[in-house]
Structures are given as C-alpha cells and as structure tokens.
Amino acid sequence: MVAKCLPMVKKRKRNRINATGRNLTSRFARLDFRILNSNAYRSLSPNDRSLLVELVMLYNGENNGSLYLSVRDAAHRMGLADLSAASRSFDVLQDLGFIQLTQDAHFCVKAAEKSRARCWRLTWQAGPGRKAPSWEFLDREPDSEDPARKRMERGLRALKTFKQSRDRGKFPVLDSDTLNHYPSNLSVPSVLDSDTPKDPNGSIQPNVCVRASATHIATPLGEKAKSHPIGWWQPDCVFSLQHLTLASLANGSMLLEIPTRKAA
C-alpha cells in the first residue's frame, strides 16, 4: 500500500505552489503593462506582436542576449508562409527599441564549424554581463507619415475610452443598447392574442364526399369517331343533352348534330 501511494505524493508535490506563488509544472510569457500601454506597442501590426511573443517565449530568465531565432523559424512559428513578412517584423521591433541584435547570423560550410542564427536581446530585461534594461521603446513611436501612426492613434483612443469607462464603472460593452431594435413606444402584440389558425390545414374541415362533377372524355379515334370531329370532347353527365350544336363544317353551310350519350 505504501509503495503504491508514493507516485501520487510526488505528483502532488510537483503541482503544489511554492512560497513565491509559482509551481514547477508551468511557465509564463510575461508582458509588462508598460509594454502593452506604450505608444510603440500600439503601433505594431499583428505580425509584429506575434514575433514579439515568440521571442518572449524563448526567454527563460537567464538567457537574455542569447535568444536565437532565424527568419525562417520565426515565420514558421508565426504561421506565415512569406519570409519577407517575418523579416520586416524583425526590423520594426529593432527600430522601435523592443529588441537588440547581440550576434549576427553566421553561416559556414566547414565540417568543424556550425551555422548559427541571429541572436537577440529583450530591452526590458537585464542583458548579459549585468546589463541593465534600457526600455528604449518607451521613448519611441512611428513617424507622422508612417501608416503605423494611424494604427497607434486608433489603439490609444480605444484604450482611453476603456479607462474612462472603467473609472466611471460603466463599460461600453455591458451597457450597450445594440439589442434594442424596437423603439420604446412601439407595442409588440402578444402571441396569445394571435388569430392564426391552430390546425395545420387552416381550420378548414375536409370534404367527406366528392361533389357531383361533370367530367369530360375525349372521343377516341376509330369506328366510334366517324360522325364526330377529331379531338371533340363529349360531356359525360348523368342527364342527356339533346340537340347540341357542336361546330360548323369547313364550308360553313352544314351543322353537325351529335346524338346524346349517357354516362356509363
């Protein structure tokens, strides 16, 4: 019994939170709110933000300045098929001061040496050799003629509106009147007062019998049609029709008289 319970005890110890509020089974990609609220971050495109998250994932707390990531690997991690788009994101993050290049790419064809991708450093984390964080992106923003400037301004306006609503205790999404399609003075009739028929056939009672009908049959071709025009229709009725004038002949001088016929 004791031997079977030992693995469960070890598993509970691994999932237990230590004194610093962390556990040994999970890691976090930390982004400070000073980064997210900065003008430089609000000017980043979705590809630029995705690359920044991938670089933060490589940081383990001790390897800042040794974050190796090539353009090809970055494009694959970002879900991009265009390598030039990933390369532009690297340039944007460098220009705005989010990352710094610590070692350029090295390609060698010799058997004794290996090729290496470019190496990066996050500017808001301490670098190698006890280099203090520089936070360069806090003082940078796109130029006025750059399209990223408009993206930054839209993001800052959205953040300002959210903060004002949060301080007043009124959030735009929760207090929205989008669902109010009808004006307040319009009275919608109740379903209970509807005069829609409840029966599937519209409350119409079915006919229990077939009404008297006067069906017609066409005169067949053959011996019986010698005295009748071709295509003439004869009524099939329960009573007799006497002296019915049918049609004039081709010369218009004679009238054809059809004998009466009873229904079978």
C-alpha positions as CSV (number, residue, x, y, z in Angstrom):
1,M,0.0,0.0,0.0
2,V,2.8,2.4,0.8
3,A,4.6,1.7,-2.4
4,K,1.5,2.5,-4.5
5,C,0.9,5.8,-2.8
6,L,4.4,7.2,-3.4
7,P,3.9,8.3,-7.0
8,M,0.8,10.2,-6.1
9,V,2.6,12.0,-3.3
10,K,5.4,13.1,-5.7
11,K,2.8,14.3,-8.2
12,R,1.1,16.4,-5.6
13,K,4.4,18.0,-4.7
14,R,5.1,18.9,-8.3
15,N,1.7,20.7,-8.6
16,R,2.0,22.5,-5.3
17,I,2.6,26.2,-5.4
18,N,5.8,27.4,-3.6
19,A,6.3,30.5,-1.4
20,T,6.7,32.8,-4.4
21,G,3.4,31.8,-5.9
22,R,4.8,29.7,-8.7
23,N,4.7,25.9,-9.4
24,L,7.1,23.6,-11.2
25,T,4.8,22.5,-14.0
26,S,4.0,25.7,-15.8
27,R,5.8,28.7,-17.3
28,F,4.5,32.1,-18.3
29,A,5.4,34.5,-21.2
30,R,5.4,37.8,-19.2
31,L,4.5,41.1,-20.9
32,D,4.5,44.1,-18.6
33,F,1.6,46.5,-18.8
34,R,4.1,49.3,-19.5
35,I,4.8,47.4,-22.8
36,L,1.2,46.9,-23.7
37,N,0.2,50.5,-23.0
38,S,3.1,52.1,-24.8
39,N,2.8,54.1,-28.0
40,A,5.3,51.8,-29.7
41,Y,3.4,48.7,-28.9
42,R,0.1,50.2,-30.1
43,S,1.7,50.9,-33.5
44,L,2.7,47.3,-34.0
45,S,0.9,45.1,-36.6
46,P,-0.4,41.7,-35.7
47,N,2.7,40.1,-37.2
48,D,5.0,42.3,-35.2
49,R,3.1,41.4,-32.0
50,S,3.2,37.7,-32.8
51,L,7.0,37.8,-33.3
52,L,7.4,39.7,-30.0
53,V,5.5,36.9,-28.2
54,E,7.7,34.3,-29.8
55,L,10.8,36.0,-28.6
56,V,9.4,36.3,-25.1
57,M,8.7,32.6,-25.1
58,L,12.4,31.9,-25.7
59,Y,13.4,33.8,-22.6
60,N,13.8,31.6,-19.5
61,G,15.0,34.3,-17.1
62,E,18.7,33.7,-17.7
63,N,19.3,33.6,-21.4
64,N,18.5,37.2,-22.4
65,G,21.0,38.1,-25.1
66,S,21.1,34.5,-26.3
67,L,17.7,34.3,-27.9
68,Y,18.5,32.5,-31.2
69,L,15.7,32.8,-33.8
70,S,16.2,32.9,-37.5
71,V,13.8,34.5,-40.0
72,R,12.7,31.1,-41.4
73,D,12.0,29.6,-37.9
74,A,10.2,32.8,-36.9
75,A,8.0,32.7,-40.0
76,H,7.1,29.1,-39.2
77,R,6.3,29.8,-35.5
78,M,4.2,32.8,-36.5
79,G,2.2,30.8,-39.1
80,L,3.5,32.8,-42.1
81,A,4.5,31.5,-45.5
82,D,6.1,34.8,-46.5
83,L,9.7,35.1,-45.1
84,S,9.9,38.7,-46.1
85,A,7.0,39.5,-43.7
86,A,8.8,37.9,-40.8
87,S,12.0,39.8,-41.8
88,R,10.1,43.1,-41.8
89,S,8.7,42.3,-38.3
90,F,12.3,41.9,-37.0
91,D,13.2,45.3,-38.5
92,V,10.2,47.0,-36.9
93,L,10.9,45.6,-33.4
94,Q,14.5,46.8,-33.7
95,D,13.6,50.3,-34.9
96,L,11.1,50.8,-32.1
97,G,13.5,49.5,-29.4
98,F,11.9,46.3,-28.4
99,I,14.8,44.0,-29.3
100,Q,18.5,44.4,-30.0
101,L,20.8,42.2,-32.1
102,T,23.6,40.8,-30.0
103,Q,25.1,38.5,-32.6
104,D,24.7,38.4,-36.3
105,A,24.0,35.2,-38.3
106,H,27.0,33.0,-39.0
107,F,27.0,30.6,-41.9
108,C,29.9,28.2,-42.5
109,V,30.3,25.2,-44.8
110,K,33.3,23.7,-42.9
111,A,32.7,20.4,-41.2
112,A,34.3,21.6,-37.9
113,E,32.0,24.6,-37.5
114,K,28.3,25.1,-37.3
115,S,25.9,27.7,-38.7
116,R,24.0,29.9,-36.2
117,A,21.0,32.1,-36.5
118,R,20.9,35.7,-35.3
119,C,20.9,36.2,-31.5
120,W,18.6,38.7,-29.8
121,R,18.1,40.5,-26.5
122,L,14.9,41.9,-25.0
123,T,15.4,45.6,-24.0
124,W,13.1,45.5,-20.9
125,Q,15.1,42.6,-19.4
126,A,18.6,42.5,-17.9
127,G,21.2,41.6,-20.5
128,P,24.4,39.6,-20.3
129,G,27.2,41.0,-18.2
130,R,24.7,42.5,-15.7
131,K,23.5,45.0,-18.4
132,A,20.5,46.9,-17.0
133,P,17.2,47.1,-19.0
134,S,17.1,50.1,-21.3
135,W,13.3,50.3,-22.1
136,E,14.1,52.1,-25.3
137,F,10.6,51.5,-26.8
138,L,9.0,53.9,-24.2
139,D,10.6,56.9,-25.9
140,R,9.9,55.8,-29.5
141,E,6.9,55.9,-31.8
142,P,6.3,55.9,-35.6
143,D,6.8,58.9,-37.8
144,S,3.8,61.1,-38.7
145,E,4.0,59.8,-42.3
146,D,4.2,56.2,-41.4
147,P,0.9,54.2,-41.8
148,A,1.6,52.7,-38.3
149,R,1.0,56.1,-36.9
150,K,-2.7,55.9,-37.6
151,R,-2.8,52.4,-36.1
152,M,-1.2,53.7,-32.9
153,E,-3.7,56.6,-32.6
154,R,-6.7,54.3,-33.0
155,G,-5.3,52.0,-30.4
156,L,-4.6,54.8,-27.9
157,R,-8.1,56.2,-28.4
158,A,-9.6,52.8,-27.7
159,L,-7.5,52.4,-24.5
160,K,-8.5,55.9,-23.3
161,T,-12.2,55.1,-23.8
162,F,-11.9,51.9,-21.9
163,K,-10.0,53.5,-19.0
164,Q,-12.6,56.3,-18.7
165,S,-15.5,53.8,-18.7
166,R,-13.7,51.6,-16.1
167,D,-13.2,54.6,-13.8
168,R,-16.9,55.5,-14.0
169,G,-17.9,51.9,-13.5
170,K,-19.6,51.8,-16.9
171,F,-18.3,49.6,-19.6
172,P,-19.3,50.2,-23.2
173,V,-20.0,46.5,-24.0
174,L,-22.1,45.8,-20.9
175,D,-24.1,49.0,-21.2
176,S,-24.6,48.8,-24.9
177,D,-28.1,49.3,-26.5
178,T,-27.3,47.4,-29.6
179,L,-30.0,44.8,-28.9
180,N,-32.8,47.4,-28.6
181,H,-34.1,47.0,-32.1
182,Y,-37.6,48.4,-31.4
183,P,-38.4,51.9,-30.0
184,S,-39.9,52.2,-26.6
185,N,-43.3,53.5,-27.9
186,L,-43.8,50.5,-30.2
187,S,-46.1,47.9,-28.7
188,V,-45.5,44.4,-29.9
189,P,-48.7,42.3,-29.9
190,S,-48.7,39.2,-27.7
191,V,-48.6,35.7,-29.2
192,L,-51.6,34.7,-27.1
193,D,-53.8,37.2,-28.9
194,S,-52.9,35.9,-32.3
195,D,-55.7,34.8,-34.7
196,T,-53.5,32.4,-36.6
197,P,-55.4,29.1,-37.2
198,K,-54.2,26.4,-34.8
199,D,-54.9,23.4,-37.2
200,P,-52.3,22.5,-39.8
201,N,-54.8,22.9,-42.6
202,G,-56.0,26.3,-41.5
203,S,-59.1,25.1,-39.6
204,I,-60.8,24.0,-42.9
205,Q,-62.8,20.9,-42.4
206,P,-62.2,18.1,-45.0
207,N,-64.8,17.2,-47.6
208,V,-66.4,13.8,-46.6
209,C,-67.7,13.2,-50.1
210,V,-66.9,14.2,-53.6
211,R,-69.2,16.7,-55.2
212,A,-71.1,16.0,-58.4
213,S,-68.7,16.6,-61.2
214,A,-69.1,16.7,-65.0
215,T,-66.0,15.0,-66.2
216,H,-65.3,15.0,-69.9
217,I,-63.7,12.4,-72.0
218,A,-62.1,12.8,-75.4
219,T,-63.7,11.0,-78.4
220,P,-61.4,8.1,-79.3
221,L,-60.2,7.6,-82.8
222,G,-61.8,4.6,-84.6
223,E,-65.2,3.4,-85.6
224,K,-67.0,5.5,-83.0
225,A,-65.4,8.7,-84.2
226,K,-66.8,8.5,-87.7
227,S,-69.6,11.0,-87.1
228,H,-67.5,13.3,-84.8
229,P,-64.7,15.7,-85.5
230,I,-61.3,14.7,-84.4
231,G,-60.4,16.0,-81.0
232,W,-64.0,16.7,-80.0
233,W,-64.8,16.5,-76.2
234,Q,-68.0,14.8,-75.2
235,P,-69.5,15.6,-71.7
236,D,-70.0,12.5,-69.5
237,C,-73.1,13.6,-67.4
238,V,-75.9,11.8,-65.6
239,F,-78.6,13.6,-67.7
240,S,-79.0,13.6,-71.5
241,L,-78.0,16.5,-73.8
242,Q,-80.4,17.0,-76.6
243,H,-79.8,18.7,-79.9
244,L,-76.4,20.2,-79.0
245,T,-75.0,22.2,-81.8
246,L,-71.3,21.3,-81.9
247,A,-69.4,23.0,-84.7
248,S,-69.8,24.2,-88.3
249,L,-68.1,22.3,-91.1
250,A,-65.3,23.7,-93.2
251,N,-67.7,25.3,-95.8
252,G,-69.9,26.8,-93.1
253,S,-73.1,25.5,-94.7
254,M,-73.8,22.5,-92.5
255,L,-74.1,21.9,-88.8
256,L,-73.2,18.6,-87.2
257,E,-75.6,17.2,-84.7
258,I,-74.2,14.7,-82.2
259,P,-76.5,12.1,-80.5
260,T,-76.8,12.2,-76.8
261,R,-74.9,10.0,-74.6
262,K,-75.3,8.8,-71.0
263,A,-72.6,8.1,-68.6
264,A,-71.8,4.5,-68.0
